[in-house]
Amino acid sequence: EDQFFYWTDLHYWIPKGELLSRTDEWNTALEQYCDSEGFSGTERQHVIERHKASALARCANPDCKKFETRVKEFHKCVACGRVAYCSKDCQRVHWKTSHKRRCVPVKAALPSIFT
């Protein structure tokens, strides 16, 4: 396991403009990090490919490999808002296999923002 940092986002919890801004900031910081560490050539390319942020989300169904082609294109879970799916079929499958047990409604997960 390497010692680098990882992009994590709250993709569907933040507005599109903020997501795009955070993505740009992350990728700029990643470039600066590579500069400060003196990475070049294939080493730099590997670090950037591994840690680059994208505003495009993957379908939340782990068996699906689809990614958005437009930012915020997929439909999020109405209960928790933390995941999104490329299709109703993917949502149905994921609900049955695991999301049903993990889905926590937004108001229960973050009560402070609703009071």
CORFEN-V40266 format. One record per residue. SS is DSSP state (h for helix, s for strand, l for the rest). OMEGA is omega in whole degrees, -180 to 180 (999 if undefined). D_LAST is the distance of its C-alpha to the last C-alpha in Angstrom with 2 decimals. Layout:
{{SS & OMEGA & D_LAST} {SS & OMEGA & D_LAST}}
This chain:
{{l & -179 & 41.14} {l & -175 & 40.96} {l & -177 & 39.17} {l & 178 & 37.35} {l & -177 & 33.68} {l & 175 & 31.90} {l & 169 & 29.66} {l & -180 & 26.46} {l & 173 & 23.85} {l & -168 & 20.60} {h & -175 & 22.60} {h & 178 & 20.50} {h & -178 & 17.09} {l & -179 & 18.28} {l & -177 & 19.92} {h & -179 & 23.69} {h & 179 & 24.64} {h & 177 & 22.77} {h & 180 & 24.26} {h & 178 & 27.68} {h & 179 & 27.33} {h & 179 & 26.35} {h & 179 & 29.24} {h & 180 & 31.65} {h & 180 & 30.60} {h & -176 & 31.02} {h & 174 & 34.39} {h & 178 & 35.61} {h & 178 & 34.74} {h & 177 & 36.55} {h & 179 & 39.60} {h & 178 & 39.57} {h & 179 & 39.35} {h & 177 & 42.34} {h & -176 & 44.20} {h & 179 & 43.58} {h & 179 & 44.75} {l & 179 & 47.76} {l & 176 & 47.10} {l & 177 & 49.38} {h & -175 & 50.95} {h & 178 & 49.97} {h & 179 & 47.96} {h & -180 & 45.71} {h & 179 & 45.52} {h & -179 & 44.53} {h & -179 & 41.72} {h & 179 & 40.33} {h & -177 & 40.67} {h & -171 & 38.96} {h & -179 & 35.97} {l & 178 & 35.52} {l & 175 & 32.09} {l & 176 & 31.85} {l & 179 & 29.24} {l & -177 & 30.80} {l & 173 & 29.30} {s & 175 & 31.41} {l & -176 & 30.96} {l & 176 & 28.87} {l & -176 & 31.74} {l & 179 & 33.74} {l & -180 & 36.96} {l & -178 & 36.44} {l & -176 & 37.53} {l & 173 & 36.32} {s & 175 & 34.41} {l & 172 & 32.85} {l & 175 & 35.34} {l & -179 & 32.72} {l & 178 & 29.32} {l & -179 & 26.51} {l & -176 & 29.28} {l & -178 & 28.36} {s & -176 & 25.99} {s & 176 & 22.92} {l & -177 & 21.89} {l & -178 & 19.61} {l & -174 & 17.89} {l & -180 & 17.14} {l & -176 & 18.05} {l & -179 & 19.73} {l & 179 & 23.27} {s & -173 & 25.45} {s & 179 & 28.85} {l & -178 & 31.97} {l & 176 & 32.77} {h & 179 & 31.87} {h & 179 & 34.64} {h & 179 & 33.16} {h & 180 & 29.77} {h & -179 & 31.60} {h & -178 & 33.70} {h & 178 & 30.92} {h & -178 & 28.83} {h & -175 & 31.89} {h & -178 & 32.89} {h & -172 & 29.72} {h & -180 & 26.41} {h & -179 & 25.85} {h & -175 & 25.81} {h & -175 & 23.49} {l & 178 & 20.99} {l & 180 & 17.48} {l & -177 & 15.00} {h & -178 & 12.50} {h & 178 & 9.46} {h & -178 & 11.48} {h & -177 & 12.63} {l & -175 & 9.67} {h & -176 & 6.66} {h & -179 & 5.55} {h & -179 & 5.75} {h & -179 & 3.78} {l & 999 & 0.00}}
